[in-house]
């Protein structure tokens, strides 16, 4: 397959596409570039169209400790955060996906090679992970479309597309760990899980798709528990 066929196939004809990716695991850089570009583009669009001041004011309004301070102290904290939060967001947008894909690739090398006895190369696993996360590119593009269609005052940076279960919760009343947990259960993440299972089943031919999917979902659930526990500790 050519690169364009792989990109479209990974999304809409994954069985054939991931069989080709598993056999020839090169070309992982293209979906990775698309992930980085869509994320950086979203951050830039948010900075220009919505702005960080409104978002940071919303975050400070949810902090009981900050609300107990004087107006002058709150404004001072806001000014300090506005000096570095936009810069950190842009750096994070550029570095997040390379770090995430490497970490996820390492985890699944352990799952499939150590726990399940497969003999996958890291190149195979990494290519599957990069192509498997392609739905997040569509999610980023859709988030930008929603951003420009909505009033900037109504745009929710933490839930831009309302595609997850966290949309039914209220940040002012519901627990942070529950919001973190349900906020990760969204349509694009489930799509990613399906693609990853297809890719690993294609690469590890002795493992059925159902078994690959079970282990991919189990690994994701462990991550959700860790993420929710971390949010609970710091809430």
C-alpha positions in Angstrom: 0.0 0.0 0.0 1.0 3.6 -0.5 1.0 6.1 2.3 -2.3 7.6 1.4 -3.9 4.1 1.1 -2.5 3.2 4.5 -3.9 6.4 6.1 -7.4 5.9 4.8 -7.3 2.2 5.1 -6.3 2.4 8.8 -9.4 4.3 9.5 -11.9 2.7 7.2 -10.5 -0.7 6.1 -8.2 -1.5 9.0 -7.9 -5.3 8.5 -6.1 -4.9 5.1 -4.2 -1.8 6.1 -2.8 -3.2 9.4 -1.8 -6.4 7.6 0.3 -4.3 5.3 1.6 -2.1 8.3 2.6 -5.3 10.2 4.4 -6.7 7.2 6.2 -3.4 6.4 6.2 -1.3 9.5 7.9 1.7 8.0 6.1 5.0 7.4 5.1 5.5 11.0 6.3 9.0 10.8 3.4 10.2 8.7 0.6 9.5 11.2 2.8 10.8 14.0 3.3 14.1 12.1 -0.4 14.4 11.5 -1.1 13.8 15.2 1.4 16.6 16.1 0.2 19.0 13.5 -3.5 18.6 14.5 -2.6 19.1 18.2 -0.4 22.2 17.6 -3.0 23.6 15.2 -5.7 23.2 17.8 -3.6 24.9 20.4 -2.8 27.8 18.0 -6.5 28.1 17.0 -7.5 28.2 20.7 -4.9 30.8 21.5 -6.1 33.1 18.7 -9.8 32.5 18.8 -10.7 31.8 22.4 -7.7 32.9 24.4 -6.2 31.5 27.6 -7.5 34.2 30.0 -11.1 33.0 29.9 -10.0 29.4 30.4 -7.7 30.2 33.3 -10.4 32.3 35.0 -12.7 29.3 34.8 -10.0 27.1 36.3 -9.4 29.5 39.2 -13.1 29.8 39.8 -13.2 26.1 40.5 -10.5 26.3 43.2 -11.9 26.9 46.7 -8.5 28.0 47.9 -8.2 30.7 45.2 -11.8 31.9 45.8 -10.9 32.6 49.5 -8.2 35.1 48.3 -8.8 38.7 47.6 -9.6 40.0 44.1 -6.1 41.5 43.9 -4.4 38.2 44.8 -6.6 36.3 42.3 -5.6 38.7 39.5 -1.9 38.4 40.5 -2.2 34.6 40.2 -3.9 34.9 36.8 -1.2 37.2 35.5 1.5 34.8 36.6 -0.2 31.8 35.0 -0.8 33.7 31.7 2.9 34.2 31.4 3.7 30.6 31.1 0.6 28.5 30.4 0.3 29.4 26.7 4.0 28.6 26.2 3.7 25.3 28.0 0.6 24.4 26.0 2.4 24.9 22.7 5.5 22.9 23.8 3.2 20.2 25.2 1.3 20.1 21.9 4.5 19.5 20.0 6.0 16.9 22.3 2.9 15.1 23.6 2.3 12.6 20.8 6.0 11.4 20.4 6.1 10.7 24.1 2.6 9.1 24.2 3.3 6.8 21.3 6.6 5.7 22.6 5.1 5.0 26.0 2.1 3.1 24.6 4.4 1.2 22.3 6.6 0.1 25.3 3.5 -1.0 27.2 2.2 -3.1 24.4 5.6 -4.7 23.7 5.4 -5.9 27.3 1.8 -7.1 27.0 2.1 -9.0 23.7 5.7 -10.2 23.9 6.1 -10.9 27.7 2.6 -11.7 28.8 1.3 -13.3 25.6 4.5 -14.8 24.2 4.4 -13.1 20.8 7.6 -12.0 19.0 6.7 -8.6 17.7 9.4 -6.1 16.9 9.3 -2.6 18.4 9.0 -1.2 14.8 5.9 -3.2 14.2 4.3 -2.2 17.6 5.3 1.5 17.1 3.9 1.6 13.6 0.6 0.0 14.8 0.4 2.5 17.6 1.0 5.5 15.4 -1.6 4.4 12.8 -4.0 3.3 15.5 -4.2 6.8 17.0 -5.2 8.3 13.7 -8.9 8.8 14.9 -7.5 11.4 17.3 -6.5 13.5 14.2 -10.1 13.5 13.2 -11.0 14.4 16.7 -8.7 17.4 16.7 -10.0 18.6 13.4 -13.6 18.3 14.6 -12.7 20.1 17.8 -11.4 23.1 15.7 -14.5 23.1 13.6 -16.7 23.2 16.8 -14.4 26.0 18.2 -15.1 28.3 15.3 -18.8 27.5 15.1 -19.4 28.2 18.8 -19.3 31.4 20.7 -15.8 31.6 22.3 -17.4 32.1 25.7 -19.2 28.8 25.4 -16.2 26.7 24.2 -15.0 24.1 26.7 -11.3 23.3 26.2 -11.5 20.2 28.3 -14.5 18.8 26.4 -14.5 20.4 23.0 -16.5 17.9 21.0 -18.7 16.4 23.8 -17.9 12.9 22.6 -17.2 11.4 26.0 -19.3 10.5 29.1 -17.8 13.3 31.1 -20.1 15.7 29.3 -22.9 14.5 31.6 -21.0 15.7 34.8 -20.7 19.1 36.4 -17.1 20.1 37.4 -18.5 22.3 40.2 -20.3 19.4 42.0 -18.9 16.1 40.7 -15.7 14.5 41.9 -12.5 15.3 39.9 -11.6 11.6 39.7 -15.0 10.7 38.2 -14.7 13.5 35.6 -11.2 12.3 34.7 -12.4 8.7 34.4 -15.5 9.3 32.4 -13.9 12.0 30.3 -11.5 9.3 28.9 -14.4 7.1 27.7 -15.1 8.7 24.3 -15.9 7.7 20.8 -12.5 8.4 19.4 -10.7 6.4 22.2 -13.0 3.4 21.5 -12.2 3.7 17.8 -8.5 3.7 18.7 -8.9 0.6 20.8 -10.5 -1.2 17.9 -7.8 -0.2 15.5 -5.0 -1.2 17.9 -6.6 -4.7 18.4 -6.8 -5.1 14.6 -3.2 -4.1 14.2 -1.8 -6.4 17.0 -4.0 -9.3 15.7 -2.5 -8.8 12.3 1.1 -8.7 13.5 0.8 -11.5 16.1 -1.0 -14.0 13.7 -1.5 -16.7 16.4 -3.6 -14.3 18.5 -7.2 -13.9 17.6 -8.7 -10.5 17.2 -11.0 -11.0 20.2 -8.1 -11.9 22.4 -6.1 -8.9 21.2 -9.0 -6.6 21.8 -9.5 -8.0 25.3 -5.9 -7.3 26.2 -5.9 -3.9 24.6 -9.1 -2.9 26.5 -7.7 -4.4 29.8 -4.5 -2.3 29.4 -6.7 0.8 28.8 -8.8 0.1 31.8 -5.6 -0.1 34.0 -4.6 3.3 32.6 -8.1 4.7 33.4 -7.8 3.4 37.0 -4.3 5.0 37.4 -5.5 8.3 35.9 -8.6 8.4 38.0 -6.6 7.5 41.2 -4.2 10.3 40.4 -7.0 12.8 40.0 -8.5 11.6 43.3 -5.2 12.0 45.2 -4.8 15.6 44.0 -8.5 16.6 44.3 
